[in-house]
Amino acid sequence: MSRNLKKIAIMIATVLLIVGSLPFMSLTAQAADATGNDKITIGTIKNTAAMPAVMAKDATDFSRNNVNADVKSYDSNKELNDAIANGEVNFATTDLVSFASIAKKNSTWKIVGTLPGYYGLVANKKYKKIKNLKGKTIAIDKKSGSKQYLKSILKKNKVKYSSVKIKQIDADSARVDSLKSGDIDAAVLEDPSISNAKGNGAKVLNRQKTGKDNGQVLIANKDFTKKNASSTQILVSVLNTEIKNINKVMGYGAAQAALRDFGISDKGAKYITDMEIKFKKVHKVKKSDFKKAFKFAKSQKNFKGKISYKKYTLKVKGVK
């Protein structure tokens, strides 16, 4: 898609964003009278999975749909998981592997549905292929899906996981900085950090397909959703509207404010807004993806107990 066509599409999406909120009027009127209208606090890290929630916050779409919701962004999964444990948030965006470690200690937290998101393997520009990373240092978060992704992509390229050096760096932004300084040779990142690294001159060696289910999920405290069923339903609907707005322009043009909130650089913004993407709306997690992630988490001793899809998922109207 040309830049001029993208600009036109973004303008159209802005108009549709306003019009698109109208169908919620009757739903939100019912929600106002429904039992439970407590404040929703969505915890996120600064990645693509969080983008729909941040877009909704920036556009005041939650309040316009009678949902009392806020978004709190953290720099790393560790910080987010601590916020969940401390009761600072009652909804969160995370990945399935990270959720398994959450479920290990916080049994009231369940999966609502999928979210858009993807991992990428980014390296200093002198490394042209994944095979060139043998013996090199790669930064990941060992307790997130980044390790599962790295092991998978190395295996596909016939590189043993044991042949690379792993460095734990909690935050994506810190990995980008370490990549730029040369302290590490490569890193597993999510956007907008992938694009920020590319803006610094790094090379993207692999990126998951953006339109696929890549393990990113919306999770919630079951005790809260039980008392606030209507607000939960509307929350999902608002997130789907924001995903739809991204899809209308086939890219991040509709998410510029959210990208700024997440510290996108000028050069990074150029790369990410040039991407043509289309995301799926929030839907049920596939059992096969769930079991694969939980088995991996269990093998890493980040989860123990029976792996039960039914136990760790919520039924929410509109999530199919």
C-alpha positions as CSV (number, residue, x, y, z in Angstrom):
1,M,0.0,0.0,0.0
2,S,1.4,3.5,-1.0
3,R,1.9,6.2,1.6
4,N,-0.8,8.3,0.1
5,L,-3.3,5.5,0.2
6,K,-2.4,4.8,3.8
7,K,-3.0,8.4,4.7
8,I,-6.4,8.3,3.1
9,A,-7.2,5.0,4.9
10,I,-6.1,6.5,8.2
11,M,-8.5,9.5,7.7
12,I,-11.4,7.1,6.9
13,A,-10.5,5.0,9.9
14,T,-10.7,8.0,12.2
15,V,-14.2,8.8,11.0
16,L,-15.3,5.1,11.3
17,L,-13.8,5.1,14.8
18,I,-16.4,7.7,15.9
19,V,-19.2,6.1,14.0
20,G,-18.2,2.6,15.2
21,S,-18.9,3.5,18.8
22,L,-22.6,4.0,18.1
23,P,-23.6,0.3,18.2
24,F,-22.4,0.1,21.8
25,M,-25.0,2.6,23.0
26,S,-27.8,0.1,23.8
27,L,-25.2,-2.4,25.2
28,T,-23.7,0.2,27.5
29,A,-27.1,1.4,28.6
30,Q,-27.8,-2.1,29.8
31,A,-24.4,-2.3,31.4
32,A,-25.1,0.8,33.5
33,D,-28.0,-1.0,35.1
34,A,-26.2,-4.4,35.4
35,T,-24.8,-5.7,38.6
36,G,-21.2,-4.6,39.1
37,N,-19.5,-1.6,37.5
38,D,-16.2,-1.6,39.4
39,K,-13.1,0.0,37.9
40,I,-11.2,-2.1,35.4
41,T,-7.4,-1.7,35.6
42,I,-5.6,-3.4,32.7
43,G,-1.9,-4.2,33.2
44,T,0.3,-4.4,30.1
45,I,3.8,-4.4,29.0
46,K,4.8,-2.1,26.1
47,N,4.0,-4.3,23.1
48,T,1.6,-5.0,20.3
49,A,-0.8,-7.1,22.5
50,A,-1.4,-4.0,24.6
51,M,-2.0,-1.7,21.7
52,P,-5.8,-2.1,21.4
53,A,-6.2,-1.3,25.1
54,V,-3.9,1.8,25.0
55,M,-5.7,3.0,21.8
56,A,-9.0,2.7,23.6
57,K,-7.7,4.6,26.6
58,D,-6.2,7.4,24.4
59,A,-9.4,7.7,22.4
60,T,-11.5,7.7,25.6
61,D,-13.5,4.8,24.1
62,F,-13.8,3.0,27.4
63,S,-15.6,5.9,29.1
64,R,-17.7,6.6,26.0
65,N,-19.0,3.0,26.3
66,N,-19.7,3.4,30.0
67,V,-16.8,1.2,31.1
68,N,-14.7,2.6,34.0
69,A,-11.3,1.4,32.7
70,D,-7.7,2.4,32.9
71,V,-4.4,1.0,31.5
72,K,-1.2,0.7,33.5
73,S,1.9,-0.1,31.4
74,Y,5.0,-1.8,32.9
75,D,8.5,-2.3,31.4
76,S,8.7,-6.0,31.9
77,N,6.8,-9.2,32.5
78,K,8.4,-9.4,36.0
79,E,6.9,-6.0,36.9
80,L,3.5,-6.9,35.4
81,N,3.5,-10.2,37.2
82,D,4.3,-8.5,40.5
83,A,1.4,-6.1,39.9
84,I,-0.9,-9.0,39.4
85,A,0.3,-10.7,42.6
86,N,-0.1,-7.4,44.5
87,G,-3.7,-6.8,43.2
88,E,-2.8,-3.6,41.4
89,V,-4.6,-4.8,38.2
90,N,-7.6,-7.0,37.5
91,F,-7.0,-7.5,33.8
92,A,-3.7,-8.0,31.9
93,T,-2.2,-8.6,28.6
94,T,0.5,-11.3,28.5
95,D,1.5,-14.5,26.7
96,L,0.6,-18.1,27.5
97,V,4.0,-19.1,28.9
98,S,4.0,-16.1,31.2
99,F,0.4,-16.8,32.2
100,A,1.4,-20.3,33.2
101,S,3.8,-18.9,35.8
102,I,1.0,-16.5,37.0
103,A,-1.5,-19.4,37.3
104,K,1.1,-21.3,39.4
105,K,0.7,-18.7,42.2
106,N,-2.6,-16.9,41.4
107,S,-5.4,-19.5,40.8
108,T,-8.1,-16.9,40.3
109,W,-6.6,-15.6,37.1
110,K,-8.0,-17.0,33.9
111,I,-7.6,-16.6,30.1
112,V,-10.3,-14.4,28.4
113,G,-9.1,-14.9,24.8
114,T,-6.3,-14.2,22.3
115,L,-4.7,-10.9,21.5
116,P,-2.6,-9.7,18.5
117,G,1.1,-10.0,19.0
118,Y,4.3,-11.5,17.7
119,Y,8.0,-12.1,18.6
120,G,10.9,-11.4,16.4
121,L,14.6,-12.3,16.5
122,V,16.7,-9.2,15.9
123,A,20.5,-9.1,15.6
124,N,23.3,-6.7,15.0
125,K,23.5,-6.0,11.3
126,K,26.8,-8.0,10.7
127,Y,24.8,-11.2,11.4
128,K,22.9,-12.0,8.2
129,K,21.4,-15.4,9.1
130,I,20.3,-17.2,12.2
131,K,23.0,-19.8,11.7
132,N,25.6,-16.9,12.2
133,L,24.5,-16.7,15.8
134,K,26.3,-19.8,17.0
135,G,28.4,-18.9,20.0
136,K,26.8,-15.5,20.2
137,T,24.9,-13.9,23.0
138,I,21.1,-13.6,22.7
139,A,19.0,-11.7,25.2
140,I,15.5,-13.0,26.2
141,D,13.2,-13.1,29.2
142,K,13.4,-16.8,30.3
143,K,10.0,-16.8,31.9
144,S,8.1,-15.5,28.9
145,G,7.2,-16.9,25.5
146,S,10.4,-15.4,24.2
147,K,12.4,-18.5,25.2
148,Q,9.9,-20.8,23.7
149,Y,10.0,-18.8,20.4
150,L,13.8,-18.7,20.4
151,K,14.2,-22.5,20.9
152,S,11.6,-23.1,18.1
153,I,13.3,-20.8,15.6
154,L,16.8,-22.0,16.4
155,K,15.6,-25.6,15.9
156,K,14.0,-24.8,12.5
157,N,17.4,-23.3,11.4
158,K,19.3,-26.4,12.8
159,V,21.0,-24.4,15.5
160,K,21.3,-26.0,18.9
161,Y,20.0,-23.9,21.8
162,S,23.1,-25.0,23.8
163,S,25.3,-23.5,21.1
164,V,24.2,-19.9,21.9
165,K,24.8,-17.9,25.0
166,I,21.6,-16.7,26.7
167,K,21.4,-13.4,28.7
168,Q,18.4,-12.6,30.9
169,I,17.3,-9.0,30.3
170,D,13.8,-8.4,31.6
171,A,12.6,-5.4,29.5
172,D,12.4,-5.2,25.7
173,S,13.6,-1.6,25.9
174,A,16.7,-2.6,27.8
175,R,17.4,-5.4,25.2
176,V,17.2,-2.8,22.4
177,D,19.7,-0.6,24.3
178,S,22.1,-3.5,24.8
179,L,21.8,-4.5,21.2
180,K,22.7,-0.9,20.1
181,S,25.7,-0.7,22.5
182,G,27.0,-4.1,21.3
183,D,26.7,-5.7,24.8
184,I,24.7,-8.5,23.1
185,D,24.6,-9.9,19.6
186,A,20.9,-10.5,19.2
187,A,17.6,-10.3,21.1
188,V,14.1,-11.6,21.1
189,L,11.8,-8.6,21.0
190,E,8.2,-7.6,20.3
191,D,7.0,-4.5,18.5
192,P,7.4,-1.6,18.8
193,S,10.8,-2.7,20.1
194,I,11.5,-4.7,17.0
195,S,11.0,-1.5,14.9
196,N,13.1,0.6,17.4
197,A,16.0,-1.9,17.0
198,K,15.6,-1.8,13.3
199,G,15.7,2.0,13.4
200,N,19.0,1.7,15.2
201,G,20.4,-0.3,12.3
202,A,19.8,-3.9,13.6
203,K,18.6,-6.7,11.3
204,V,15.3,-8.6,11.7
205,L,16.3,-12.2,11.1
206,N,12.9,-13.7,11.8
207,R,9.4,-12.4,12.8
208,Q,6.3,-14.4,13.6
209,K,3.4,-13.9,11.1
210,T,1.3,-11.1,12.4
211,G,-2.0,-12.6,11.5
212,K,-1.5,-15.8,13.4
213,D,-2.1,-16.8,17.0
214,N,1.3,-16.3,18.6
215,G,0.4,-16.9,22.2
216,Q,-0.6,-13.4,23.3
217,V,-3.7,-13.3,25.5
218,L,-6.0,-11.2,27.6
219,I,-6.3,-12.5,31.2
220,A,-8.5,-11.5,34.1
221,N,-9.2,-12.1,37.7
222,K,-12.2,-14.4,37.7
223,D,-13.6,-13.0,41.0
224,F,-13.7,-9.6,39.3
225,T,-15.3,-10.7,36.1
226,K,-18.0,-12.7,37.9
227,K,-19.2,-9.4,39.5
228,N,-18.7,-7.3,36.4
229,A,-19.8,-9.6,33.6
230,S,-21.3,-6.8,31.4
231,S,-18.3,-4.5,31.8
232,T,-16.1,-7.5,30.8
233,Q,-18.2,-8.1,27.7
234,I,-18.0,-4.4,26.7
235,L,-14.3,-4.3,27.3
236,V,-13.7,-7.1,24.8
237,S,-16.0,-5.4,22.3
238,V,-14.0,-2.1,22.6
239,L,-10.7,-4.0,22.1
240,N,-12.2,-5.7,19.0
241,T,-13.2,-2.2,17.7
242,E,-9.6,-1.0,18.1
243,I,-8.3,-4.1,16.3
244,K,-10.8,-3.5,13.5
245,N,-9.5,0.1,13.2
246,I,-5.9,-1.2,12.8
247,N,-7.1,-3.6,10.1
248,K,-9.0,-0.9,8.2
249,V,-5.7,0.8,7.4
250,M,-3.8,-2.5,7.3
251,G,-1.2,-1.1,9.7
252,Y,-0.3,1.0,12.7
253,G,-1.4,4.3,11.3
254,A,-4.5,4.2,13.6
255,A,-2.3,3.5,16.6
256,Q,0.1,6.5,16.4
257,A,-0.8,7.8,19.9
258,A,-0.3,4.4,21.4
259,L,3.1,4.0,19.7
260,R,4.2,7.3,21.2
261,D,3.0,6.1,24.6
262,F,5.3,3.1,24.2
263,G,8.3,5.2,23.2
264,I,8.5,4.6,19.5
265,S,11.5,6.4,18.0
266,D,11.2,8.4,14.8
267,K,13.1,5.9,12.8
268,G,11.2,3.0,14.4
269,A,7.9,4.7,13.6
270,K,8.9,4.7,9.9
271,Y,9.4,1.0,9.9
272,I,6.4,0.0,11.9
273,T,3.9,2.3,10.0
274,D,5.2,0.8,6.7
275,M,4.2,-2.7,7.8
276,E,1.0,-4.1,6.3
277,I,-0.8,-6.1,9.0
278,K,-4.1,-7.6,9.7
279,F,-5.0,-9.0,13.2
280,K,-7.7,-11.4,14.3
281,K,-10.3,-10.2,16.8
282,V,-10.3,-11.5,20.4
283,H,-11.2,-15.2,20.2
284,K,-10.8,-18.4,22.2
285,V,-7.3,-19.8,22.6
286,K,-6.7,-23.0,20.7
287,K,-6.4,-26.0,23.1
288,S,-3.3,-27.2,21.2
289,D,-1.5,-23.8,21.7
290,F,-2.5,-23.8,25.4
291,K,-1.2,-27.2,26.0
292,K,2.0,-26.6,24.1
293,A,2.8,-23.4,26.1
294,F,1.9,-25.0,29.5
295,K,4.0,-28.0,28.8
296,F,6.9,-25.8,27.9
297,A,6.4,-23.7,31.1
298,K,6.3,-27.0,33.1
299,S,9.5,-28.2,31.6
300,Q,11.1,-24.9,32.7
301,K,9.7,-25.4,36.2
302,N,7.5,-22.2,35.8
303,F,4.3,-24.2,36.3
304,K,3.4,-27.3,38.2
305,G,0.2,-29.3,38.5
306,K,-2.4,-30.6,36.0
307,I,-2.5,-28.9,32.7
308,S,-6.2,-28.1,32.3
309,Y,-7.6,-25.9,29.5
310,K,-11.0,-25.8,31.2
311,K,-9.6,-24.8,34.6
312,Y,-7.6,-21.8,33.2
313,T,-10.0,-20.3,30.7
314,L,-13.1,-18.1,31.1
315,K,-16.3,-18.1,29.1
316,V,-17.1,-14.6,28.0
317,K,-20.0,-13.7,25.7
318,G,-18.7,-12.6,22.4
319,V,-15.4,-14.5,22.6
320,K,-15.8,-17.5,20.2
